[in-house]
Amino acid sequence: MVIKGNARAGAKSLAAHVLRGDTNERVKVEEIRGVIAENVEGALREMEAVACCTNTRKPLYHASINTPVEERMTPEQRNRAIDRLEEELNLTGQPRVVVIHEKKGREHCHIIWSRTDLEKSIAIRMDHNFRKHELVARELEREFGHERVQGAHVERDGKPRPARTPGHDEMQQAARTGLKPKEAKEQITALWQATDSGQSFKAAIEEKGWVLARGDRRDFVAVDPQGGTHSLARRIDGAKAKDVRERMADLDASALPTVQEAKVIQAERQAERKPPEADLAKDEQRRRSAPVSDGLDWTDRGGMVAQQRSALNAVKANERAAADPRAGKTLKFSEDRKSSPKPVTKPERESGEKRLKFFEDKKPDKDIDRDR
């Protein structure tokens, strides 16, 4: 059993993540507790809103409980695992949301708690949360008869620390860039082993299209060609942060670009590799060939506002045609509309002035109050 979790913010993005149906075969909202809202996003927004009485920037705690396919938990075991983790994290009775995912036969569950203690108007502390995850996992493995998973914090029994697994942010980055953490580690490790100084490593990594940058929280960061960030200490097999500092001693870190600057460099390189003229020509051809059908103009001849107005008019026309077939009309667009009405000519104005003068000259009846 593997339990992961951390404090975080962002109710909207978290709700979108736990409700994703494109990456999971089954998504089930199992429980929403302690809030007025009846949907996941509303519940998480409510948890975030009540945290305004605290100073925390991360009012939510998101955890996941994962087991192998052959050790799938029963509903009773799942509830027991959630309650036990809640107790260990000191979140007993806090509002929570439970969502179950199933992918390729493997089931795992996401739990999101509110960290806000309304009685004290503070956020519940999450000290040593990784250690608590492993304590609960080892206890439940013995209770459920599951195979023991070696952790890095408890019950080491003299065994070496297991290799670090990619975090959630790293997996999301891999999905965006197409470069998996394992592949990035293999590439950077090969360059590290082929060089013997910071200058030579910098030259080798830039030759492969990467950019060496100075990190905000870490000493050195490599930015891949797609703009993903990688800590050198985590992407070099067999090297620690101390080893990286010693190798990079001949480099002036202040002369390196920041992470944001390195991302801009990679974006500019991508733009150079993919000329925009090809995309513009393709878009122009698509716009020209886009048909105007059913009274609906999806081209950009009138801009986005015109497209929205066109869509609204098409909906209204369809509703009128459904109610009365004789009311159906063909919509006209900017290039098909008739010219503006002709201005009023002088004889027409004169005739109008004469009619107005006729009414002004006519005396009112005695019974009519002129001031009324």
C-alpha positions as CSV (number, residue, x, y, z in Angstrom):
1,M,0.0,0.0,0.0
2,V,1.3,3.4,-0.9
3,I,-0.2,6.6,0.6
4,K,0.8,10.0,-0.7
5,G,-0.4,13.5,0.2
6,N,0.3,17.1,0.9
7,A,-1.3,20.4,1.7
8,R,-2.3,22.5,-1.2
9,A,-4.6,25.2,-2.6
10,G,-6.5,25.6,-5.9
11,A,-10.0,24.2,-5.4
12,K,-11.0,24.5,-9.0
13,S,-7.9,22.7,-10.5
14,L,-8.0,20.0,-7.8
15,A,-11.7,19.3,-8.5
16,A,-10.9,19.1,-12.3
17,H,-8.1,16.7,-11.5
18,V,-10.1,14.2,-9.3
19,L,-13.0,14.3,-11.7
20,R,-11.1,13.6,-14.9
21,G,-12.7,10.9,-16.9
22,D,-10.3,10.8,-19.9
23,T,-7.5,9.3,-17.8
24,N,-9.6,6.9,-15.7
25,E,-12.0,4.2,-16.7
26,R,-14.2,4.9,-13.7
27,V,-14.7,8.0,-11.5
28,K,-17.1,7.8,-8.6
29,V,-17.8,10.5,-6.0
30,E,-18.0,8.3,-2.9
31,E,-18.6,11.0,-0.2
32,I,-19.0,14.7,0.4
33,R,-19.1,15.5,4.1
34,G,-19.3,18.6,6.3
35,V,-20.2,21.2,3.6
36,I,-23.4,22.6,2.1
37,A,-22.4,22.1,-1.5
38,E,-23.5,18.9,-3.2
39,N,-20.8,18.7,-5.9
40,V,-17.0,18.3,-5.7
41,E,-16.0,21.7,-7.0
42,G,-18.5,23.5,-4.8
43,A,-17.4,21.6,-1.7
44,L,-13.7,22.4,-2.3
45,R,-14.5,26.1,-3.0
46,E,-16.4,26.1,0.3
47,M,-13.5,24.6,2.2
48,E,-11.2,27.2,0.6
49,A,-13.6,30.1,1.5
50,V,-13.8,29.3,5.2
51,A,-10.0,29.4,5.4
52,C,-10.2,33.2,5.1
53,C,-10.1,33.3,8.9
54,T,-6.6,31.7,8.9
55,N,-3.2,32.8,7.6
56,T,-2.6,29.6,5.5
57,R,-2.2,29.7,1.8
58,K,-2.9,25.9,1.5
59,P,-6.2,25.3,3.2
60,L,-6.7,21.8,1.7
61,Y,-5.0,18.5,2.3
62,H,-5.1,16.1,-0.7
63,A,-4.1,12.4,-0.1
64,S,-4.4,9.3,-2.2
65,I,-4.4,5.6,-1.1
66,N,-3.1,3.1,-3.7
67,T,-3.0,-0.7,-3.7
68,P,-2.0,-3.2,-6.4
69,V,-4.6,-4.8,-8.6
70,E,-4.3,-8.1,-6.7
71,E,-4.8,-6.4,-3.3
72,R,-8.0,-4.4,-4.1
73,M,-9.7,-3.2,-0.9
74,T,-13.3,-3.9,-0.1
75,P,-15.5,-0.9,0.7
76,E,-15.2,-1.7,4.4
77,Q,-11.4,-1.8,4.2
78,R,-11.3,1.4,2.2
79,N,-13.4,3.3,4.8
80,R,-11.2,1.9,7.5
81,A,-8.0,3.1,5.7
82,I,-9.5,6.6,5.1
83,D,-10.6,7.0,8.8
84,R,-7.2,5.7,10.1
85,L,-5.3,8.1,7.9
86,E,-7.7,10.9,9.0
87,E,-7.0,10.1,12.6
88,E,-3.2,10.0,12.2
89,L,-3.2,13.4,10.4
90,N,-5.3,15.0,13.2
91,L,-8.1,15.7,10.7
92,T,-10.9,13.7,12.5
93,G,-14.3,15.2,11.8
94,Q,-13.0,17.7,9.2
95,P,-15.1,18.3,6.0
96,R,-13.9,15.9,3.3
97,V,-14.5,14.7,-0.2
98,V,-13.7,11.1,-1.3
99,V,-13.4,10.2,-5.0
100,I,-12.7,6.7,-6.3
101,H,-10.7,6.1,-9.5
102,E,-10.2,2.9,-11.5
103,K,-7.7,2.5,-14.2
104,K,-6.6,-0.8,-15.9
105,G,-8.2,-2.7,-13.1
106,R,-6.4,-0.9,-10.3
107,E,-8.5,1.1,-7.9
108,H,-7.3,4.0,-5.8
109,C,-9.0,6.7,-3.9
110,H,-8.5,10.5,-3.4
111,I,-9.4,12.2,-0.2
112,I,-9.5,16.0,0.3
113,W,-9.9,17.5,3.7
114,S,-10.3,21.0,5.0
115,R,-7.5,22.0,7.2
116,T,-9.4,24.9,8.9
117,D,-10.2,24.6,12.6
118,L,-13.2,26.8,12.9
119,E,-13.2,26.9,16.7
120,K,-9.6,28.2,16.9
121,S,-9.6,30.0,13.5
122,I,-6.3,28.3,12.6
123,A,-5.1,25.8,10.0
124,I,-4.3,22.3,11.4
125,R,-0.6,21.6,11.2
126,M,0.7,18.9,8.9
127,D,4.1,18.2,10.4
128,H,5.9,14.9,9.5
129,N,3.0,14.0,7.2
130,F,5.2,11.7,5.0
131,R,6.2,9.7,8.1
132,K,2.5,9.5,9.2
133,H,1.6,8.2,5.7
134,E,4.0,5.3,6.0
135,L,3.0,4.5,9.6
136,V,-0.7,4.1,8.5
137,A,0.3,2.1,5.4
138,R,2.5,-0.4,7.3
139,E,-0.3,-0.8,10.0
140,L,-3.0,-1.4,7.4
141,E,-0.8,-3.8,5.4
142,R,-0.5,-6.0,8.5
143,E,-4.2,-5.6,9.3
144,F,-5.4,-6.5,5.7
145,G,-2.7,-9.1,5.0
146,H,-1.2,-7.1,2.1
147,E,2.4,-7.4,1.0
148,R,4.7,-4.9,2.7
149,V,6.1,-2.0,0.7
150,Q,9.4,-0.7,1.8
151,G,9.2,3.0,2.8
152,A,11.9,5.6,3.3
153,H,10.8,6.9,6.8
154,V,9.7,4.1,9.1
155,E,10.6,0.4,9.6
156,R,13.8,0.5,7.6
157,D,15.3,-2.4,9.5
158,G,18.7,-1.6,8.2
159,K,17.6,-1.7,4.5
160,P,18.8,1.0,2.1
161,R,16.6,3.9,1.4
162,P,14.4,3.1,-1.6
163,A,14.8,5.1,-4.8
164,R,12.7,8.2,-5.0
165,T,9.5,7.9,-7.1
166,P,8.3,10.8,-9.3
167,G,5.9,13.2,-7.6
168,H,2.5,14.2,-8.9
169,D,3.8,17.5,-10.4
170,E,6.5,15.6,-12.2
171,M,4.0,13.2,-13.7
172,Q,1.8,16.1,-14.9
173,Q,4.8,17.8,-16.4
174,A,5.7,14.5,-18.2
175,A,2.1,14.4,-19.6
176,R,2.5,18.0,-21.0
177,T,6.0,17.7,-22.4
178,G,6.1,14.0,-23.4
179,L,9.4,13.5,-21.6
180,K,9.1,11.0,-18.7
181,P,11.2,11.4,-15.6
182,K,12.9,8.1,-16.2
183,E,13.9,9.2,-19.7
184,A,15.2,12.6,-18.5
185,K,17.2,10.9,-15.8
186,E,18.8,8.5,-18.3
187,Q,19.8,11.4,-20.6
188,I,21.2,13.7,-17.9
189,T,23.0,10.8,-16.2
190,A,24.8,9.9,-19.4
191,L,26.0,13.5,-19.9
192,W,27.1,13.6,-16.3
193,Q,29.2,10.5,-16.6
194,A,30.7,11.7,-19.9
195,T,32.0,14.9,-18.4
196,D,34.3,15.8,-15.6
197,S,33.6,19.5,-14.8
198,G,30.8,22.0,-14.6
199,Q,31.9,23.8,-17.8
200,S,32.1,20.6,-19.8
201,F,28.7,19.4,-18.4
202,K,27.1,22.8,-19.3
203,A,28.4,22.6,-22.9
204,A,27.3,18.9,-23.3
205,I,23.8,19.5,-22.0
206,E,23.3,22.6,-24.1
207,E,24.5,20.7,-27.2
208,K,21.6,18.3,-26.6
209,G,19.1,21.2,-26.6
210,W,18.8,21.7,-22.9
211,V,19.4,24.9,-20.9
212,L,21.3,24.9,-17.6
213,A,19.7,27.4,-15.2
214,R,20.0,28.5,-11.6
215,G,17.0,27.3,-9.5
216,D,14.9,29.2,-7.1
217,R,15.0,26.6,-4.4
218,R,17.7,24.4,-5.7
219,D,21.2,25.1,-6.9
220,F,21.0,24.0,-10.5
221,V,18.1,23.1,-12.8
222,A,18.0,21.8,-16.3
223,V,15.2,22.9,-18.6
224,D,14.4,20.4,-21.4
225,P,13.6,21.4,-25.0
226,Q,9.8,21.3,-24.2
227,G,10.2,23.7,-21.3
228,G,10.0,21.2,-18.4
229,T,12.2,21.8,-15.4
230,H,14.4,19.1,-13.8
231,S,16.5,19.3,-10.6
232,L,20.0,18.0,-11.4
233,A,20.3,16.3,-8.0
234,R,17.1,14.3,-8.8
235,R,18.0,13.5,-12.4
236,I,21.5,12.2,-11.9
237,D,21.7,8.6,-10.9
238,G,24.1,8.1,-8.0
239,A,24.8,11.8,-7.4
240,K,23.6,13.8,-4.4
241,A,23.2,17.6,-4.1
242,K,26.7,17.8,-2.5
243,D,28.2,16.0,-5.5
244,V,26.5,18.4,-7.9
245,R,27.8,21.4,-6.0
246,E,31.4,20.1,-6.1
247,R,31.2,19.4,-9.8
248,M,29.7,22.8,-10.6
249,A,32.2,24.7,-8.5
250,D,33.9,26.1,-11.7
251,L,30.6,27.7,-12.8
252,D,29.4,31.1,-11.9
253,A,25.8,30.4,-10.9
254,S,24.9,34.1,-11.1
255,A,25.7,34.1,-14.8
256,L,23.2,31.4,-15.5
257,P,19.7,32.3,-16.6
258,T,16.8,31.9,-14.2
259,V,14.2,29.1,-14.7
260,Q,11.8,31.6,-16.2
261,E,14.4,33.0,-18.5
262,A,15.4,29.5,-19.6
263,K,11.8,28.6,-20.4
264,V,11.6,31.7,-22.6
265,I,14.8,30.6,-24.4
266,Q,13.3,27.2,-25.1
267,A,10.0,28.7,-26.3
268,E,11.9,30.9,-28.7
269,R,13.8,27.9,-30.0
270,Q,10.6,26.0,-30.5
271,A,9.2,28.9,-32.5
272,E,12.3,28.9,-34.7
273,R,12.1,25.2,-35.3
274,K,8.4,25.5,-36.3
275,P,7.9,28.5,-38.6
276,P,4.6,30.3,-37.9
277,E,4.0,30.9,-41.6
278,A,3.0,27.3,-42.1
279,D,0.4,27.5,-39.3
280,L,-0.9,30.8,-40.6
281,A,-1.3,29.5,-44.1
282,K,-3.0,26.4,-42.8
283,D,-5.4,28.5,-40.7
284,E,-6.1,30.8,-43.6
285,Q,-7.0,27.9,-45.8
286,R,-9.2,26.4,-43.2
287,R,-11.0,29.8,-42.7
288,R,-11.5,30.2,-46.4
289,S,-12.9,26.7,-46.9
290,A,-15.1,26.9,-43.8
291,P,-18.7,26.7,-45.1
292,V,-21.5,29.0,-44.0
293,S,-24.3,26.5,-43.4
294,D,-27.6,26.5,-41.6
295,G,-27.4,30.3,-41.1
296,L,-24.3,29.9,-38.9
297,D,-21.0,31.6,-39.8
298,W,-18.0,29.8,-38.1
299,T,-15.3,31.8,-40.0
300,D,-13.5,34.8,-38.5
301,R,-14.8,37.3,-41.0
302,G,-16.6,39.2,-38.3
303,G,-14.4,38.3,-35.4
304,M,-15.2,36.4,-32.2
305,V,-18.1,38.7,-31.2
306,A,-19.7,38.2,-34.6
307,Q,-19.3,34.5,-34.3
308,Q,-21.0,34.5,-30.9
309,R,-23.8,36.7,-32.2
310,S,-24.2,34.5,-35.2
311,A,-24.5,31.4,-33.0
312,L,-27.1,33.1,-30.8
313,N,-29.1,34.2,-33.8
314,A,-29.0,30.7,-35.2
315,V,-30.3,29.2,-32.0
316,K,-33.2,31.8,-31.9
317,A,-34.0,31.2,-35.5
318,N,-34.2,27.4,-34.9
319,E,-36.5,28.0,-31.9
320,R,-38.8,30.2,-33.9
321,A,-38.9,27.7,-36.8
322,A,-39.7,24.9,-34.4
323,A,-42.6,26.9,-32.9
324,D,-43.9,28.2,-36.3
325,P,-42.4,26.8,-39.5
326,R,-43.5,30.0,-41.4
327,A,-41.3,32.1,-39.0
328,G,-38.0,30.5,-40.2
329,K,-35.8,33.1,-41.9
330,T,-32.4,32.9,-43.5
331,L,-29.7,34.8,-41.4
332,K,-27.6,37.3,-43.2
333,F,-24.0,38.2,-42.2
334,S,-22.0,41.4,-42.5
335,E,-21.1,40.8,-46.2
336,D,-24.7,39.8,-47.1
337,R,-26.6,42.5,-45.2
338,K,-28.4,45.3,-47.1
339,S,-26.9,48.8,-47.1
340,S,-28.1,51.2,-44.5
341,P,-31.5,53.0,-45.2
342,K,-31.3,56.2,-47.3
343,P,-31.3,59.5,-45.4
344,V,-34.5,61.5,-45.3
345,T,-34.7,63.9,-48.3
346,K,-35.5,67.6,-48.0
347,P,-39.1,67.3,-49.4
348,E,-39.9,64.6,-46.8
349,R,-38.5,66.8,-44.0
350,E,-40.6,69.7,-45.3
351,S,-43.8,67.7,-45.4
352,G,-43.1,66.5,-41.9
353,E,-42.6,70.1,-40.8
354,K,-45.9,71.1,-42.4
355,R,-47.7,68.3,-40.6
356,L,-46.1,69.3,-37.3
357,K,-47.0,73.0,-37.9
358,F,-50.6,72.0,-38.6
359,F,-50.9,70.5,-35.1
360,E,-49.1,73.4,-33.5
361,D,-51.5,76.0,-35.1
362,K,-54.6,74.0,-34.1
363,K,-56.1,75.5,-31.0
364,P,-56.7,73.1,-28.1
365,D,-60.2,72.5,-26.8
366,K,-61.3,74.5,-23.8
367,D,-61.7,71.4,-21.7
368,I,-58.0,70.3,-22.1
369,D,-55.4,71.5,-19.6
370,R,-52.4,72.6,-21.7
371,D,-50.1,72.4,-18.7
372,R,-50.9,68.8,-18.0
